[in-house]
Amino acid sequence: MIISLFIAVFFLVSLFGLTEPEYVTITTQRFSYLPYEFSIQIPDNYKEIECYIMSGQPMELHVILPDGGYVYLSKQKYIPNTGRIRSMGNDAYNQRFGFLTGKPCDIYNPNGDELVLLNNEGKDTEGLYWRDVHYIFPDSICYVSRRGKLIQVPKDRRFRLSLGYSNVPYEDKEIFDKIIGSMKIRPVDMAKRMTCLVDTTWINVNTTNPRIRRLCVMPSVDEIQKQ
């Protein structure tokens, strides 16, 4: 009887596809001023990877999954969850976006040689889940290239990166949290650090069938904050 029950459960799991998905690795090397290579693990059934760009602005990456949820990796001033973080109140919003004041003494722009993470998450008005993890990198990497030399500068948004997701139903939240938790950061050499890369080969997916749409046009700030 027990053996028959196990066989029935295995058959149902196989039938409805409730097994753990296979994952592939996305690697990026094109975030200016950050001397690192970043990688995350995503399910191999993703629909598309969108590379957003706006003139004079850093790139933003969206990974669209079949259920309509998506993951973003961004250095933009306003990220897809900006409006949701704003809805959490001034304290949460100012902590996440405090660097916009530009004041060196801003308590939300911490100094020091430690990586700082800010995590915000919740549900939107449609009952779908969202999350934003904001990386504030150490002072020791706050250098820009001027006349062929590296010059240390005050920390600003060039030395920050956001990884998050949006539009995620409850049953898929665990998968999206796993994607966030899979983030790996690896230092790159000084030659790459000195270069401000702007081409479209900044992303690699270890699969024989990468589905990438490059040079997508960024929406307006108002549209971003409504997302």
Phi, psi and chi 1 to 4 in degrees:
 res  aa     phi    psi   chi1   chi2   chi3   chi4
   1 MET       -  -46.9  178.4   66.7  179.1      -
   2 ILE   -63.7  -42.1  -65.8  178.1      -      -
   3 ILE   -62.1  -41.5  -65.5  177.0      -      -
   4 SER   -62.7  -37.9  -60.9      -      -      -
   5 LEU   -64.8  -45.0  179.8   60.9      -      -
   6 PHE   -60.1  -41.1  -84.2  122.5      -      -
   7 ILE   -64.4  -41.4  -68.4  175.0      -      -
   8 ALA   -64.3  -42.9      -      -      -      -
   9 VAL   -63.6  -44.0  170.4      -      -      -
  10 PHE   -61.3  -39.5  177.9   78.9      -      -
  11 PHE   -64.6  -42.9  174.5   77.2      -      -
  12 LEU   -66.1  -41.3  -71.3  174.1      -      -
  13 VAL   -61.6  -43.7  168.5      -      -      -
  14 SER   -65.7  -38.9  -59.0      -      -      -
  15 LEU   -66.1  -42.9 -179.9   63.6      -      -
  16 PHE   -97.7    5.1  -68.0  102.7      -      -
  17 GLY    67.6   35.3      -      -      -      -
  18 LEU   -89.4   19.0  -60.3 -179.5      -      -
  19 THR   -85.1  161.3   56.7      -      -      -
  20 GLU   -62.0  129.9  178.8   72.3   10.4      -
  21 PRO   -70.1  157.0   26.3  -34.9      -      -
  22 GLU   -76.7  150.6  -64.3  -68.5  -30.4      -
  23 TYR  -120.6  149.6  -74.9   79.9      -      -
  24 VAL  -123.7  164.0  -64.2      -      -      -
  25 THR  -107.6  129.7  -59.0      -      -      -
  26 ILE  -101.0  129.5  -64.0  177.9      -      -
  27 THR  -121.6  133.6  -55.5      -      -      -
  28 THR  -121.6  145.7   70.7      -      -      -
  29 GLN  -131.9   10.4  -54.4   96.3   -5.1      -
  30 ARG  -115.3   24.5  -56.5  -52.7 -165.5 -160.9
  31 PHE   -90.0  104.8  -72.4  110.9      -      -
  32 SER   -56.9  142.7  -57.7      -      -      -
  33 TYR    76.1   -8.1  -56.8  107.9      -      -
  34 LEU  -104.2  111.8  -66.5  179.5      -      -
  35 PRO   -81.1   52.1   32.1  -35.9      -      -
  36 TYR  -138.8  159.0  -59.9  105.6      -      -
  37 GLU  -108.5  133.8  177.6 -179.3   87.1      -
  38 PHE  -114.1  143.5  -57.1   92.4      -      -
  39 SER  -143.5  146.7   67.5      -      -      -
  40 ILE  -136.1  158.5   56.6  174.0      -      -
  41 GLN  -101.6  129.4  -59.7  -79.3  -42.5      -
  42 ILE  -128.9  153.1   62.9  169.3      -      -
  43 PRO   -59.5  141.5  -24.9   34.9      -      -
  44 ASP   -73.8   -4.1   64.9   -4.8      -      -
  45 ASN   -95.3   18.1   66.9  -20.5      -      -
  46 TYR   -57.3  149.4   69.7   93.3      -      -
  47 LYS   -78.6  -47.2  -69.3 -179.5   62.8  176.7
  48 GLU  -166.1  152.3 -171.9  175.3   50.3      -
  49 ILE  -111.9  122.1  -60.9  171.3      -      -
  50 GLU  -105.3  130.2  -60.2  174.5  -20.4      -
  51 CYS  -106.3  105.6  -61.9      -      -      -
  52 TYR   -90.2  143.1  -76.0   84.7      -      -
  53 ILE  -147.2  143.8 -172.0  169.4      -      -
  54 MET  -133.8  138.9 -173.3  164.3   56.9      -
  55 SER   -51.1  125.1  178.1      -      -      -
  56 GLY    77.5    5.0      -      -      -      -
  57 GLN  -118.2  156.4  -62.7  -66.9  -40.1      -
  58 PRO   -69.1  161.3   24.1  -33.2      -      -
  59 MET   -78.2  162.3  -71.1 -173.6  177.7      -
  60 GLU  -137.3  137.5 -179.1  169.3  -67.6      -
  61 LEU  -111.8  130.2  173.7   73.0      -      -
  62 HIS  -118.9  130.0  -72.3 -165.8      -      -
  63 VAL  -108.9  112.8 -177.7      -      -      -
  64 ILE   -93.2  126.2  -45.4  -60.7      -      -
  65 LEU  -102.0  162.6  -88.8   67.4      -      -
  66 PRO   -58.4  -28.9  -26.2   35.6      -      -
  67 ASP   -81.1   -1.2   62.3    0.9      -      -
  68 GLY    99.6  -16.6      -      -      -      -
  69 GLY   -71.7  156.4      -      -      -      -
  70 TYR  -145.4  155.0   65.0   92.4      -      -
  71 VAL  -108.3  140.7  174.1      -      -      -
  72 TYR  -124.6  148.0   61.1   83.8      -      -
  73 LEU  -129.4  117.1 -170.4   60.6      -      -
  74 SER  -147.1  146.7  175.4      -      -      -
  75 LYS  -113.6   12.4  -81.4 -173.1   64.6 -175.3
  76 GLN   -67.7  154.1  -69.1  -73.2  -23.1      -
  77 LYS   -63.8  -43.6  179.0 -175.2  -62.6 -174.5
  78 TYR  -112.1  122.8  -64.5  102.0      -      -
  79 ILE  -102.4  167.9   44.2   88.6      -      -
  80 PRO   -55.9  -27.6  -30.0   37.4      -      -
  81 ASN   -95.6   16.4  -76.5  -38.5      -      -
  82 THR   -55.2  -49.9  -63.5      -      -      -
  83 GLY   -62.5  -36.2      -      -      -      -
  84 ARG   -69.2  -39.5  -63.5  178.6  179.5   91.7
  85 ILE   -67.0  -38.3  -63.6  173.0      -      -
  86 ARG   -60.0  -37.8 -174.6 -171.3  -65.4  -83.4
  87 SER   -67.8  -13.3   70.6      -      -      -
  88 MET   -80.9   -7.6  -62.2  176.5   71.3      -
  89 GLY   112.2  167.5      -      -      -      -
  90 ASN   -63.9  -38.0  -71.9  -23.1      -      -
  91 ASP   -60.8  -49.6  -71.7  -15.4      -      -
  92 ALA   -64.7  -42.7      -      -      -      -
  93 TYR   -65.9  -46.0 -177.6   81.8      -      -
  94 ASN   -67.5  -33.3  -70.6  -25.7      -      -
  95 GLN   -66.3  -43.3 -175.9 -177.4   41.6      -
  96 ARG   -71.8  -39.4  169.0   61.1  178.4   79.2
  97 PHE  -114.0   21.1  -63.0   98.1      -      -
  98 GLY   -59.6  -25.1      -      -      -      -
  99 PHE   -65.5  -13.6   68.4   96.5      -      -
 100 LEU   -66.6  -16.5  -65.4  176.2      -      -
 101 THR   -70.2  -29.2   65.3      -      -      -
 102 GLY    76.2    8.4      -      -      -      -
 103 LYS   -87.9  127.6  -62.7  178.9 -179.7  178.4
 104 PRO   -58.3  -28.7  -22.1   32.8      -      -
 105 CYS   -88.9    5.0   61.0      -      -      -
 106 ASP   -56.2  120.0 -172.2  -15.5      -      -
 107 ILE   -68.4  -15.3   62.4  172.0      -      -
 108 TYR   -92.7    8.3  -58.7  122.3      -      -
 109 ASN  -119.3   71.6 -172.0   -2.1      -      -
 110 PRO   -63.9  145.9   23.1  -33.0      -      -
 111 ASN   -97.1  172.2  -63.8  -43.0      -      -
 112 GLY   113.0  171.6      -      -      -      -
 113 ASP   -98.6   31.6  -78.4  -27.7      -      -
 114 GLU  -114.3  144.7  -65.1 -176.3    1.3      -
 115 LEU   -75.4  127.6  175.0   68.1      -      -
 116 VAL  -109.1  135.1  176.6      -      -      -
 117 LEU  -118.0  131.7  -62.7 -179.2      -      -
 118 LEU  -113.3  125.4  -60.3  176.7      -      -
 119 ASN  -118.1  125.0 -179.2   77.8      -      -
 120 ASN  -128.0  140.1  -69.9  -73.6      -      -
 121 GLU  -158.3  162.8   56.9 -174.2  -50.2      -
 122 GLY   171.5 -160.9      -      -      -      -
 123 LYS  -117.9  145.0  -72.9 -166.3  -66.4 -175.1
 124 ASP   -89.1 -174.6   61.1   22.3      -      -
 125 THR   -67.1  -17.1   56.1      -      -      -
 126 GLU   -92.4    1.8  -58.1  -63.8  -34.7      -
 127 GLY    81.8   11.3      -      -      -      -
 128 LEU   -94.4  150.5  -59.9  173.8      -      -
 129 TYR   -90.7  149.4  -72.8   81.7      -      -
 130 TRP  -142.8  161.1   63.1  -88.8      -      -
 131 ARG  -158.4  144.1 -175.5  177.7  177.9 -173.9
 132 ASP  -136.3  120.6  177.7   72.9      -      -
 133 VAL  -111.6  118.7  179.3      -      -      -
 134 HIS  -107.7  122.2 -168.8   53.3      -      -
 135 TYR   -95.9  123.4  -68.5   73.7      -      -
 136 ILE  -110.6  112.1  -53.9  175.4      -      -
 137 PHE   -82.6  159.9  -71.7   91.3      -      -
 138 PRO   -62.0  155.9  -21.1   32.5      -      -
 139 ASP   -58.1  -28.9  -74.4   -8.5      -      -
 140 SER   -64.8  -12.3   57.3      -      -      -
 141 ILE  -105.5    3.3   74.6  162.5      -      -
 142 CYS   -79.6   69.7  -63.0      -      -      -
 143 TYR  -126.9  145.2  -72.9   82.2      -      -
 144 VAL  -126.1  158.2  -61.3      -      -      -
 145 SER   -90.6  123.1  177.6      -      -      -
 146 ARG  -133.8  117.7  -66.6  178.4 -177.7  167.7
 147 ARG    54.2   39.5  -62.2 -178.5  179.4  179.4
 148 GLY    81.5    5.0      -      -      -      -
 149 LYS  -121.9  149.9  -65.2 -177.7  179.0 -179.6
 150 LEU   -86.2  123.4  -73.5  176.2      -      -
 151 ILE  -116.5  128.1  -53.7  -62.9      -      -
 152 GLN   -73.7  136.7 -171.3  169.0   24.6      -
 153 VAL  -130.3  161.4  -63.9      -      -      -
 154 PRO   -61.5  148.2  -23.1   33.9      -      -
 155 LYS   -65.7  133.9 -173.7 -179.4  -62.4  179.0
 156 ASP  -146.3 -167.3   57.7   33.0      -      -
 157 ARG   -67.6  -13.0   67.6 -173.9  179.9   90.6
 158 ARG   -63.2  -22.8  -70.0  174.3  -66.1 -177.4
 159 PHE  -109.0   31.1  -53.3  102.0      -      -
 160 ARG  -130.5  157.3  -65.8  170.9  174.6 -121.2
 161 LEU  -149.8  142.3 -176.2   72.5      -      -
 162 SER  -117.7  136.2  -66.4      -      -      -
 163 LEU  -126.4  125.0  174.0   63.5      -      -
 164 GLY  -159.6 -175.6      -      -      -      -
 165 TYR  -145.5  165.7   59.5   71.2      -      -
 166 SER  -152.7  161.8 -171.3      -      -      -
 167 ASN    61.6   37.5  -62.6  -15.9      -      -
 168 VAL  -103.5  122.1  175.5      -      -      -
 169 PRO   -70.8  158.1   23.8  -31.8      -      -
 170 TYR   -54.8  -41.4  172.1   77.1      -      -
 171 GLU   -68.2  -15.3   57.5  -90.3   20.6      -
 172 ASP  -107.4   -0.5  -68.1  -25.7      -      -
 173 LYS   -59.3  -39.7 -174.5  177.1 -175.7  -61.1
 174 GLU   -60.9  -39.9 -176.5  176.1  -11.0      -
 175 ILE   -64.2  -43.3  -68.6  176.0      -      -
 176 PHE   -68.2  -37.1  -80.4   80.6      -      -
 177 ASP   -65.1  -33.7  -77.1  -29.4      -      -
 178 LYS   -65.7  -38.3 -177.4  173.8 -179.2  177.2
 179 ILE   -61.3  -46.3  -64.5  173.0      -      -
 180 ILE   -59.7  -43.6  -60.1  -63.1      -      -
 181 GLY   -70.7  -13.7      -      -      -      -
 182 SER   -84.8   -4.0   72.6      -      -      -
 183 MET   -55.7  128.3  169.1   71.9  112.2      -
 184 LYS  -124.3  140.8  -66.1 -172.0 -177.9  -58.3
 185 ILE  -122.8  123.4  -56.1  172.8      -      -
 186 ARG  -127.2  128.2 -174.4  177.3   68.0   85.0
 187 PRO   -61.7  147.7  -20.9   32.7      -      -
 188 VAL  -112.3  168.0  -61.9      -      -      -
 189 ASP   -76.1  168.8   58.9   36.8      -      -
 190 MET   -63.6  -32.0  -69.8  -64.8  -69.1      -
 191 ALA   -61.4  -43.5      -      -      -      -
 192 LYS   -69.2  -33.8  -69.7 -176.4  178.5  179.8
 193 ARG   -63.5  -32.9 -178.9  173.4 -178.9  167.1
 194 MET   -77.6  -12.6  -67.0  -78.7  -73.6      -
 195 THR  -103.2  132.5  -55.5      -      -      -
 196 CYS   -94.8  100.9 -176.4      -      -      -
 197 LEU   -88.2  133.7  -61.7  165.3      -      -
 198 VAL  -130.4    7.8  -65.4      -      -      -
 199 ASP   -81.1 -174.5   66.4   14.7      -      -
 200 THR  -106.1   15.2   59.8      -      -      -
 201 THR  -102.3   27.3   61.2      -      -      -
 202 TRP   -79.4   -3.4   66.7  -53.4      -      -
 203 ILE  -129.7  142.5  178.1  174.2      -      -
 204 ASN  -135.7  138.3  178.1   65.6      -      -
 205 VAL  -123.4  127.3 -174.2      -      -      -
 206 ASN   -82.1   66.2   67.3  -24.1      -      -
 207 THR  -144.3  154.7  176.4      -      -      -
 208 THR   -76.9  -11.6   56.7      -      -      -
 209 ASN  -130.7   66.0 -178.3   31.7      -      -
 210 PRO   -69.0  132.9   25.8  -33.2      -      -
 211 ARG  -110.8   92.5  -60.3  175.0  -69.8  -77.7
 212 ILE  -125.3  129.1  -56.5  174.4      -      -
 213 ARG  -112.3  112.1 -174.7  158.8   62.2   95.0
 214 ARG   -93.8  157.8  -56.9 -177.8 -174.4  -83.4
 215 LEU    57.3   41.4  -60.1 -179.9      -      -
 216 CYS   -68.6  150.0  -58.4      -      -      -
 217 VAL   -89.1  128.4  178.4      -      -      -
 218 MET   -65.4  139.6  -70.5  -69.0  -64.6      -
 219 PRO   -71.8  171.3   25.5  -33.7      -      -
 220 SER   -69.4  163.6   66.9      -      -      -
 221 VAL   -60.3  -40.6  170.8      -      -      -
 222 ASP   -61.1  -42.1  -72.3  -18.7      -      -
 223 GLU   -65.8  -40.1  -69.6  176.7   -4.2      -
 224 ILE   -60.4  -45.1  -69.2  171.9      -      -
 225 GLN   -72.4  -15.5  -64.7 -168.4   80.4      -
 226 LYS   -88.3  -14.4  -69.9  176.4 -178.4  178.0
 227 GLN   -67.5      -  -69.8 -179.5    2.0      -
